[in-house]
């Protein structure tokens, strides 16, 4: 088992598995509508599939940071 964890190929595969898992989680938790406040008025921003995909992709590449924030979130 120690040799398996020292192999760089194992680390790369584990990283990409977490990228895929994090992408799915971030995509499903990205809001479709976001309120925006400008000049004292509330506007609603509608996020399309491209915006959601880009946001989820950015989260999945930096998955250690994403999960760090998710685990520290106050419910």
mmCIF file as gemmi writes it, N, C-alpha and C atoms, coordinates in Angstrom:
data_model
loop_
_atom_site.group_PDB
_atom_site.id
_atom_site.type_symbol
_atom_site.label_atom_id
_atom_site.label_alt_id
_atom_site.label_comp_id
_atom_site.label_asym_id
_atom_site.label_entity_id
_atom_site.label_seq_id
_atom_site.pdbx_PDB_ins_code
_atom_site.Cartn_x
_atom_site.Cartn_y
_atom_site.Cartn_z
_atom_site.occupancy
_atom_site.B_iso_or_equiv
_atom_site.pdbx_formal_charge
_atom_site.auth_seq_id
_atom_site.auth_asym_id
_atom_site.pdbx_PDB_model_num
ATOM 1 N N . UNK Axp A 1 ? 0.822 -1.193 0 1 0 ? 1 A 1
ATOM 2 C CA . UNK Axp A 1 ? 0 0 0 1 0 ? 1 A 1
ATOM 3 C C . UNK Axp A 1 ? 0.87 1.262 0 1 0 ? 1 A 1
ATOM 4 N N . UNK Axp A 2 ? 2.004 1.24 0.716 1 0 ? 2 A 1
ATOM 5 C CA . UNK Axp A 2 ? 2.881 2.408 0.737 1 0 ? 2 A 1
ATOM 6 C C . UNK Axp A 2 ? 3.422 2.716 -0.652 1 0 ? 2 A 1
ATOM 7 N N . UNK Axp A 3 ? 3.757 1.678 -1.396 1 0 ? 3 A 1
ATOM 8 C CA . UNK Axp A 3 ? 4.283 1.892 -2.747 1 0 ? 3 A 1
ATOM 9 C C . UNK Axp A 3 ? 3.218 2.483 -3.663 1 0 ? 3 A 1
ATOM 10 N N . UNK Axp A 4 ? 1.96 2.107 -3.455 1 0 ? 4 A 1
ATOM 11 C CA . UNK Axp A 4 ? 0.874 2.619 -4.273 1 0 ? 4 A 1
ATOM 12 C C . UNK Axp A 4 ? 0.709 4.129 -4.073 1 0 ? 4 A 1
ATOM 13 N N . UNK Axp A 5 ? 0.84 4.601 -2.846 1 0 ? 5 A 1
ATOM 14 C CA . UNK Axp A 5 ? 0.7 6.021 -2.564 1 0 ? 5 A 1
ATOM 15 C C . UNK Axp A 5 ? 1.916 6.833 -3.009 1 0 ? 5 A 1
ATOM 16 N N . UNK Axp A 6 ? 3.045 6.199 -3.184 1 0 ? 6 A 1
ATOM 17 C CA . UNK Axp A 6 ? 4.238 6.899 -3.659 1 0 ? 6 A 1
ATOM 18 C C . UNK Axp A 6 ? 4.266 7.03 -5.178 1 0 ? 6 A 1
ATOM 19 N N . UNK Axp A 7 ? 3.452 6.252 -5.85 1 0 ? 7 A 1
ATOM 20 C CA . UNK Axp A 7 ? 3.423 6.281 -7.307 1 0 ? 7 A 1
ATOM 21 C C . UNK Axp A 7 ? 2.74 7.569 -7.793 1 0 ? 7 A 1
ATOM 22 N N . UNK Axp A 8 ? 3.398 8.402 -8.601 1 0 ? 8 A 1
ATOM 23 C CA . UNK Axp A 8 ? 2.801 9.653 -9.086 1 0 ? 8 A 1
ATOM 24 C C . UNK Axp A 8 ? 1.533 9.421 -9.92 1 0 ? 8 A 1
ATOM 25 N N . UNK Axp A 9 ? 1.483 8.311 -10.632 1 0 ? 9 A 1
ATOM 26 C CA . UNK Axp A 9 ? 0.308 8.001 -11.44 1 0 ? 9 A 1
ATOM 27 C C . UNK Axp A 9 ? -0.931 7.855 -10.562 1 0 ? 9 A 1
ATOM 28 N N . UNK Axp A 10 ? -0.793 7.266 -9.391 1 0 ? 10 A 1
ATOM 29 C CA . UNK Axp A 10 ? -1.911 7.105 -8.462 1 0 ? 10 A 1
ATOM 30 C C . UNK Axp A 10 ? -2.412 8.464 -7.987 1 0 ? 10 A 1
ATOM 31 N N . UNK Axp A 11 ? -1.496 9.362 -7.694 1 0 ? 11 A 1
ATOM 32 C CA . UNK Axp A 11 ? -1.872 10.706 -7.24 1 0 ? 11 A 1
ATOM 33 C C . UNK Axp A 11 ? -2.609 11.46 -8.347 1 0 ? 11 A 1
ATOM 34 N N . UNK Axp A 12 ? -2.15 11.342 -9.568 1 0 ? 12 A 1
ATOM 35 C CA . UNK Axp A 12 ? -2.793 12.021 -10.698 1 0 ? 12 A 1
ATOM 36 C C . UNK Axp A 12 ? -4.195 11.465 -10.928 1 0 ? 12 A 1
ATOM 37 N N . UNK Axp A 13 ? -4.341 10.159 -10.88 1 0 ? 13 A 1
ATOM 38 C CA . UNK Axp A 13 ? -5.663 9.542 -11.06 1 0 ? 13 A 1
ATOM 39 C C . UNK Axp A 13 ? -6.612 9.979 -9.946 1 0 ? 13 A 1
ATOM 40 N N . UNK Axp A 14 ? -6.145 10.001 -8.707 1 0 ? 14 A 1
ATOM 41 C CA . UNK Axp A 14 ? -6.977 10.431 -7.577 1 0 ? 14 A 1
ATOM 42 C C . UNK Axp A 14 ? -7.397 11.893 -7.741 1 0 ? 14 A 1
ATOM 43 N N . UNK Axp A 15 ? -6.489 12.725 -8.224 1 0 ? 15 A 1
ATOM 44 C CA . UNK Axp A 15 ? -6.814 14.139 -8.436 1 0 ? 15 A 1
ATOM 45 C C . UNK Axp A 15 ? -7.93 14.27 -9.472 1 0 ? 15 A 1
ATOM 46 N N . UNK Axp A 16 ? -7.826 13.558 -10.586 1 0 ? 16 A 1
ATOM 47 C CA . UNK Axp A 16 ? -8.839 13.668 -11.633 1 0 ? 16 A 1
ATOM 48 C C . UNK Axp A 16 ? -10.174 13.055 -11.229 1 0 ? 16 A 1
ATOM 49 N N . UNK Axp A 17 ? -10.153 12.049 -10.393 1 0 ? 17 A 1
ATOM 50 C CA . UNK Axp A 17 ? -11.411 11.508 -9.863 1 0 ? 17 A 1
ATOM 51 C C . UNK Axp A 17 ? -12.108 12.571 -9.005 1 0 ? 17 A 1
ATOM 52 N N . UNK Axp A 18 ? -11.328 13.278 -8.193 1 0 ? 18 A 1
ATOM 53 C CA . UNK Axp A 18 ? -11.911 14.342 -7.371 1 0 ? 18 A 1
ATOM 54 C C . UNK Axp A 18 ? -12.368 15.528 -8.222 1 0 ? 18 A 1
ATOM 55 N N . UNK Axp A 19 ? -11.697 15.795 -9.338 1 0 ? 19 A 1
ATOM 56 C CA . UNK Axp A 19 ? -12.139 16.855 -10.248 1 0 ? 19 A 1
ATOM 57 C C . UNK Axp A 19 ? -13.536 16.525 -10.776 1 0 ? 19 A 1
ATOM 58 N N . UNK Axp A 20 ? -13.744 15.291 -11.194 1 0 ? 20 A 1
ATOM 59 C CA . UNK Axp A 20 ? -15.044 14.88 -11.728 1 0 ? 20 A 1
ATOM 60 C C . UNK Axp A 20 ? -16.118 14.929 -10.644 1 0 ? 20 A 1
ATOM 61 N N . UNK Axp A 21 ? -15.815 14.409 -9.473 1 0 ? 21 A 1
ATOM 62 C CA . UNK Axp A 21 ? -16.773 14.412 -8.364 1 0 ? 21 A 1
ATOM 63 C C . UNK Axp A 21 ? -17.128 15.843 -7.958 1 0 ? 21 A 1
ATOM 64 N N . UNK Axp A 22 ? -16.131 16.711 -7.857 1 0 ? 22 A 1
ATOM 65 C CA . UNK Axp A 22 ? -16.36 18.097 -7.446 1 0 ? 22 A 1
ATOM 66 C C . UNK Axp A 22 ? -17.132 18.866 -8.503 1 0 ? 22 A 1
ATOM 67 N N . UNK Axp A 23 ? -16.863 18.604 -9.771 1 0 ? 23 A 1
ATOM 68 C CA . UNK Axp A 23 ? -17.609 19.266 -10.845 1 0 ? 23 A 1
ATOM 69 C C . UNK Axp A 23 ? -19.097 18.973 -10.718 1 0 ? 23 A 1
ATOM 70 N N . UNK Axp A 24 ? -19.446 17.717 -10.53 1 0 ? 24 A 1
ATOM 71 C CA . UNK Axp A 24 ? -20.856 17.346 -10.389 1 0 ? 24 A 1
ATOM 72 C C . UNK Axp A 24 ? -21.504 18.018 -9.192 1 0 ? 24 A 1
ATOM 73 N N . UNK Axp A 25 ? -20.81 18.039 -8.08 1 0 ? 25 A 1
ATOM 74 C CA . UNK Axp A 25 ? -21.36 18.664 -6.879 1 0 ? 25 A 1
ATOM 75 C C . UNK Axp A 25 ? -21.519 20.171 -7.07 1 0 ? 25 A 1
ATOM 76 N N . UNK Axp A 26 ? -20.502 20.83 -7.609 1 0 ? 26 A 1
ATOM 77 C CA . UNK Axp A 26 ? -20.563 22.275 -7.804 1 0 ? 26 A 1
ATOM 78 C C . UNK Axp A 26 ? -21.629 22.654 -8.838 1 0 ? 26 A 1
ATOM 79 N N . UNK Axp A 27 ? -21.758 21.865 -9.893 1 0 ? 27 A 1
ATOM 80 C CA . UNK Axp A 27 ? -22.755 22.152 -10.929 1 0 ? 27 A 1
ATOM 81 C C . UNK Axp A 27 ? -24.167 22.08 -10.357 1 0 ? 27 A 1
ATOM 82 N N . UNK Axp A 28 ? -24.442 21.07 -9.553 1 0 ? 28 A 1
ATOM 83 C CA . UNK Axp A 28 ? -25.781 20.901 -8.99 1 0 ? 28 A 1
ATOM 84 C C . UNK Axp A 28 ? -26.085 21.882 -7.867 1 0 ? 28 A 1
ATOM 85 N N . UNK Axp A 29 ? -25.086 22.49 -7.273 1 0 ? 29 A 1
ATOM 86 C CA . UNK Axp A 29 ? -25.315 23.446 -6.19 1 0 ? 29 A 1
ATOM 87 C C . UNK Axp A 29 ? -25.156 24.903 -6.618 1 0 ? 29 A 1
ATOM 88 N N . UNK Axp A 30 ? -24.864 25.153 -7.889 1 0 ? 30 A 1
ATOM 89 C CA . UNK Axp A 30 ? -24.725 26.516 -8.387 1 0 ? 30 A 1
ATOM 90 C C . UNK Axp A 30 ? -26.124 27.105 -8.574 1 0 ? 30 A 1
ATOM 91 N N . UNK Axp A 31 ? -26.378 28.307 -8.074 1 0 ? 31 A 1
ATOM 92 C CA . UNK Axp A 31 ? -27.748 28.858 -8.171 1 0 ? 31 A 1
ATOM 93 C C . UNK Axp A 31 ? -28.114 29.246 -9.602 1 0 ? 31 A 1
ATOM 94 N N . UNK Axp A 32 ? -29.366 28.97 -9.971 1 0 ? 32 A 1
ATOM 95 C CA . UNK Axp A 32 ? -29.837 29.363 -11.298 1 0 ? 32 A 1
ATOM 96 C C . UNK Axp A 32 ? -30.212 30.841 -11.328 1 0 ? 32 A 1
ATOM 97 N N . UNK Axp A 33 ? -30.59 31.38 -10.177 1 0 ? 33 A 1
ATOM 98 C CA . UNK Axp A 33 ? -30.914 32.801 -10.068 1 0 ? 33 A 1
ATOM 99 C C . UNK Axp A 33 ? -30.174 33.384 -8.879 1 0 ? 33 A 1
ATOM 100 N N . UNK Axp A 34 ? -29.613 34.577 -9.08 1 0 ? 34 A 1
ATOM 101 C CA . UNK Axp A 34 ? -28.895 35.263 -8.006 1 0 ? 34 A 1
ATOM 102 C C . UNK Axp A 34 ? -29.42 36.692 -7.896 1 0 ? 34 A 1
ATOM 103 N N . UNK Axp A 35 ? -29.736 37.124 -6.675 1 0 ? 35 A 1
ATOM 104 C CA . UNK Axp A 35 ? -30.148 38.53 -6.532 1 0 ? 35 A 1
ATOM 105 C C . UNK Axp A 35 ? -28.929 39.452 -6.599 1 0 ? 35 A 1
ATOM 106 N N . UNK Axp A 36 ? -29.107 40.594 -7.231 1 0 ? 36 A 1
ATOM 107 C CA . UNK Axp A 36 ? -28.051 41.597 -7.323 1 0 ? 36 A 1
ATOM 108 C C . UNK Axp A 36 ? -28.657 42.934 -6.919 1 0 ? 36 A 1
ATOM 109 N N . UNK Axp A 37 ? -27.953 43.67 -6.105 1 0 ? 37 A 1
ATOM 110 C CA . UNK Axp A 37 ? -28.436 44.96 -5.635 1 0 ? 37 A 1
ATOM 111 C C . UNK Axp A 37 ? -27.634 46.066 -6.305 1 0 ? 37 A 1
ATOM 112 N N . UNK Axp A 38 ? -28.337 46.98 -6.963 1 0 ? 38 A 1
ATOM 113 C CA . UNK Axp A 38 ? -27.682 48.092 -7.648 1 0 ? 38 A 1
ATOM 114 C C . UNK Axp A 38 ? -28.551 49.327 -7.491 1 0 ? 38 A 1
ATOM 115 N N . UNK Axp A 39 ? -27.967 50.384 -6.99 1 0 ? 39 A 1
ATOM 116 C CA . UNK Axp A 39 ? -28.655 51.667 -6.803 1 0 ? 39 A 1
ATOM 117 C C . UNK Axp A 39 ? -29.926 51.505 -5.981 1 0 ? 39 A 1
ATOM 118 N N . UNK Axp A 40 ? -29.848 50.654 -4.968 1 0 ? 40 A 1
ATOM 119 C CA . UNK Axp A 40 ? -30.986 50.479 -4.068 1 0 ? 40 A 1
ATOM 120 C C . UNK Axp A 40 ? -32.097 49.595 -4.606 1 0 ? 40 A 1
ATOM 121 N N . UNK Axp A 41 ? -31.921 49.019 -5.774 1 0 ? 41 A 1
ATOM 122 C CA . UNK Axp A 41 ? -32.941 48.154 -6.35 1 0 ? 41 A 1
ATOM 123 C C . UNK Axp A 41 ? -32.4 46.738 -6.479 1 0 ? 41 A 1
ATOM 124 N N . UNK Axp A 42 ? -33.301 45.791 -6.387 1 0 ? 42 A 1
ATOM 125 C CA . UNK Axp A 42 ? -32.927 44.385 -6.518 1 0 ? 42 A 1
ATOM 126 C C . UNK Axp A 42 ? -33.171 43.925 -7.947 1 0 ? 42 A 1
ATOM 127 N N . UNK Axp A 43 ? -32.161 43.295 -8.514 1 0 ? 43 A 1
ATOM 128 C CA . UNK Axp A 43 ? -32.27 42.707 -9.847 1 0 ? 43 A 1
ATOM 129 C C . UNK Axp A 43 ? -31.946 41.221 -9.722 1 0 ? 43 A 1
ATOM 130 N N . UNK Axp A 44 ? -32.536 40.42 -10.585 1 0 ? 44 A 1
ATOM 131 C CA . UNK Axp A 44 ? -32.282 38.981 -10.56 1 0 ? 44 A 1
ATOM 132 C C . UNK Axp A 44 ? -31.429 38.614 -11.766 1 0 ? 44 A 1
ATOM 133 N N . UNK Axp A 45 ? -30.312 37.957 -11.494 1 0 ? 45 A 1
ATOM 134 C CA . UNK Axp A 45 ? -29.427 37.477 -12.546 1 0 ? 45 A 1
ATOM 135 C C . UNK Axp A 45 ? -29.771 36.016 -12.801 1 0 ? 45 A 1
ATOM 136 N N . UNK Axp A 46 ? -30.048 35.665 -14.043 1 0 ? 46 A 1
ATOM 137 C CA . UNK Axp A 46 ? -30.348 34.282 -14.418 1 0 ? 46 A 1
ATOM 138 C C . UNK Axp A 46 ? -29.077 33.65 -14.981 1 0 ? 46 A 1
ATOM 139 N N . UNK Axp A 47 ? -28.589 32.621 -14.324 1 0 ? 47 A 1
ATOM 140 C CA . UNK Axp A 47 ? -27.388 31.922 -14.777 1 0 ? 47 A 1
ATOM 141 C C . UNK Axp A 47 ? -27.784 30.809 -15.738 1 0 ? 47 A 1
ATOM 142 N N . UNK Axp A 48 ? -27.251 30.852 -16.935 1 0 ? 48 A 1
ATOM 143 C CA . UNK Axp A 48 ? -27.521 29.817 -17.924 1 0 ? 48 A 1
ATOM 144 C C . UNK Axp A 48 ? -26.569 28.64 -17.749 1 0 ? 48 A 1
ATOM 145 N N . UNK Axp A 49 ? -26.717 27.619 -18.589 1 0 ? 49 A 1
ATOM 146 C CA . UNK Axp A 49 ? -25.862 26.435 -18.476 1 0 ? 49 A 1
ATOM 147 C C . UNK Axp A 49 ? -24.379 26.743 -18.682 1 0 ? 49 A 1
ATOM 148 N N . UNK Axp A 50 ? -24.059 27.717 -19.525 1 0 ? 50 A 1
ATOM 149 C CA . UNK Axp A 50 ? -22.655 28.061 -19.749 1 0 ? 50 A 1
ATOM 150 C C . UNK Axp A 50 ? -22.012 28.682 -18.522 1 0 ? 50 A 1
ATOM 151 N N . UNK Axp A 51 ? -22.736 29.568 -17.863 1 0 ? 51 A 1
ATOM 152 C CA . UNK Axp A 51 ? -22.233 30.206 -16.649 1 0 ? 51 A 1
ATOM 153 C C . UNK Axp A 51 ? -22.066 29.183 -15.538 1 0 ? 51 A 1
ATOM 154 N N . UNK Axp A 52 ? -23.039 28.309 -15.398 1 0 ? 52 A 1
ATOM 155 C CA . UNK Axp A 52 ? -22.976 27.282 -14.36 1 0 ? 52 A 1
ATOM 156 C C . UNK Axp A 52 ? -21.821 26.323 -14.639 1 0 ? 52 A 1
ATOM 157 N N . UNK Axp A 53 ? -21.651 25.935 -15.897 1 0 ? 53 A 1
ATOM 158 C CA . UNK Axp A 53 ? -20.563 25.026 -16.264 1 0 ? 53 A 1
ATOM 159 C C . UNK Axp A 53 ? -19.203 25.657 -16.006 1 0 ? 53 A 1
ATOM 160 N N . UNK Axp A 54 ? -19.035 26.915 -16.387 1 0 ? 54 A 1
ATOM 161 C CA . UNK Axp A 54 ? -17.764 27.605 -16.161 1 0 ? 54 A 1
ATOM 162 C C . UNK Axp A 54 ? -17.454 27.716 -14.669 1 0 ? 54 A 1
ATOM 163 N N . UNK Axp A 55 ? -18.457 28.067 -13.869 1 0 ? 55 A 1
ATOM 164 C CA . UNK Axp A 55 ? -18.266 28.17 -12.428 1 0 ? 55 A 1
ATOM 165 C C . UNK Axp A 55 ? -17.922 26.829 -11.798 1 0 ? 55 A 1
ATOM 166 N N . UNK Axp A 56 ? -18.608 25.774 -12.233 1 0 ? 56 A 1
ATOM 167 C CA . UNK Axp A 56 ? -18.333 24.435 -11.706 1 0 ? 56 A 1
ATOM 168 C C . UNK Axp A 56 ? -16.955 23.947 -12.141 1 0 ? 56 A 1
ATOM 169 N N . UNK Axp A 57 ? -16.556 24.279 -13.357 1 0 ? 57 A 1
ATOM 170 C CA . UNK Axp A 57 ? -15.227 23.889 -13.839 1 0 ? 57 A 1
ATOM 171 C C . UNK Axp A 57 ? -14.124 24.579 -13.035 1 0 ? 57 A 1
ATOM 172 N N . UNK Axp A 58 ? -14.32 25.857 -12.745 1 0 ? 58 A 1
ATOM 173 C CA . UNK Axp A 58 ? -13.336 26.585 -11.939 1 0 ? 58 A 1
ATOM 174 C C . UNK Axp A 58 ? -13.237 25.978 -10.539 1 0 ? 58 A 1
ATOM 175 N N . UNK Axp A 59 ? -14.375 25.585 -9.969 1 0 ? 59 A 1
ATOM 176 C CA . UNK Axp A 59 ? -14.366 24.952 -8.641 1 0 ? 59 A 1
ATOM 177 C C . UNK Axp A 59 ? -13.69 23.588 -8.684 1 0 ? 59 A 1
ATOM 178 N N . UNK Axp A 60 ? -13.93 22.839 -9.743 1 0 ? 60 A 1
ATOM 179 C CA . UNK Axp A 60 ? -13.414 21.469 -9.791 1 0 ? 60 A 1
ATOM 180 C C . UNK Axp A 60 ? -11.898 21.423 -9.961 1 0 ? 60 A 1
ATOM 181 N N . UNK Axp A 61 ? -11.324 22.404 -10.65 1 0 ? 61 A 1
ATOM 182 C CA . UNK Axp A 61 ? -9.877 22.429 -10.826 1 0 ? 61 A 1
ATOM 183 C C . UNK Axp A 61 ? -9.193 22.728 -9.488 1 0 ? 61 A 1
ATOM 184 N N . UNK Axp A 62 ? -9.815 23.585 -8.695 1 0 ? 62 A 1
ATOM 185 C CA . UNK Axp A 62 ? -9.265 23.941 -7.383 1 0 ? 62 A 1
ATOM 186 C C . UNK Axp A 62 ? -10.058 23.224 -6.29 1 0 ? 62 A 1
ATOM 187 N N . UNK Axp A 63 ? -10.291 21.929 -6.463 1 0 ? 63 A 1
ATOM 188 C CA . UNK Axp A 63 ? -11.173 21.198 -5.552 1 0 ? 63 A 1
ATOM 189 C C . UNK Axp A 63 ? -10.73 21.201 -4.099 1 0 ? 63 A 1
ATOM 190 N N . UNK Axp A 64 ? -9.45 21.221 -3.754 1 0 ? 64 A 1
ATOM 191 C CA . UNK Axp A 64 ? -9.142 21.284 -2.315 1 0 ? 64 A 1
ATOM 192 C C . UNK Axp A 64 ? -9.684 22.57 -1.66 1 0 ? 64 A 1
ATOM 193 N N . UNK Axp A 65 ? -9.609 23.678 -2.379 1 0 ? 65 A 1
ATOM 194 C CA . UNK Axp A 65 ? -10.154 24.926 -1.847 1 0 ? 65 A 1
ATOM 195 C C . UNK Axp A 65 ? -11.675 24.886 -1.774 1 0 ? 65 A 1
ATOM 196 N N . UNK Axp A 66 ? -12.311 24.309 -2.788 1 0 ? 66 A 1
ATOM 197 C CA . UNK Axp A 66 ? -13.768 24.201 -2.826 1 0 ? 66 A 1
ATOM 198 C C . UNK Axp A 66 ? -14.275 23.401 -1.632 1 0 ? 66 A 1
ATOM 199 N N . UNK Axp A 67 ? -13.678 22.243 -1.383 1 0 ? 67 A 1
ATOM 200 C CA . UNK Axp A 67 ? -14.142 21.407 -0.276 1 0 ? 67 A 1
ATOM 201 C C . UNK Axp A 67 ? -13.787 22.01 1.069 1 0 ? 67 A 1
ATOM 202 N N . UNK Axp A 68 ? -12.719 22.778 1.132 1 0 ? 68 A 1
ATOM 203 C CA . UNK Axp A 68 ? -12.379 23.475 2.361 1 0 ? 68 A 1
ATOM 204 C C . UNK Axp A 68 ? -13.479 24.474 2.73 1 0 ? 68 A 1
ATOM 205 N N . UNK Axp A 69 ? -13.952 25.208 1.744 1 0 ? 69 A 1
ATOM 206 C CA . UNK Axp A 69 ? -15.036 26.171 1.984 1 0 ? 69 A 1
ATOM 207 C C . UNK Axp A 69 ? -16.332 25.448 2.318 1 0 ? 69 A 1
ATOM 208 N N . UNK Axp A 70 ? -16.641 24.39 1.58 1 0 ? 70 A 1
ATOM 209 C CA . UNK Axp A 70 ? -17.884 23.641 1.834 1 0 ? 70 A 1
ATOM 210 C C . UNK Axp A 70 ? -17.918 23.041 3.231 1 0 ? 70 A 1
ATOM 211 N N . UNK Axp A 71 ? -16.795 22.532 3.693 1 0 ? 71 A 1
ATOM 212 C CA . UNK Axp A 71 ? -16.762 21.92 5.016 1 0 ? 71 A 1
ATOM 213 C C . UNK Axp A 71 ? -16.811 22.954 6.136 1 0 ? 71 A 1
ATOM 214 N N . UNK Axp A 72 ? -16.405 24.18 5.86 1 0 ? 72 A 1
ATOM 215 C CA . UNK Axp A 72 ? -16.435 25.233 6.877 1 0 ? 72 A 1
ATOM 216 C C . UNK Axp A 72 ? -17.714 26.068 6.84 1 0 ? 72 A 1
ATOM 217 N N . UNK Axp A 73 ? -18.615 25.779 5.895 1 0 ? 73 A 1
ATOM 218 C CA . UNK Axp A 73 ? -19.845 26.541 5.738 1 0 ? 73 A 1
ATOM 219 C C . UNK Axp A 73 ? -20.725 26.437 6.976 1 0 ? 73 A 1
ATOM 220 N N . UNK Axp A 74 ? -21.329 27.563 7.319 1 0 ? 74 A 1
ATOM 221 C CA . UNK Axp A 74 ? -22.305 27.557 8.416 1 0 ? 74 A 1
ATOM 222 C C . UNK Axp A 74 ? -23.666 27.256 7.833 1 0 ? 74 A 1
ATOM 223 N N . UNK Axp A 75 ? -24.352 26.346 8.429 1 0 ? 75 A 1
ATOM 224 C CA . UNK Axp A 75 ? -25.687 25.953 7.925 1 0 ? 75 A 1
ATOM 225 C C . UNK Axp A 75 ? -26.757 26.781 8.554 1 0 ? 75 A 1
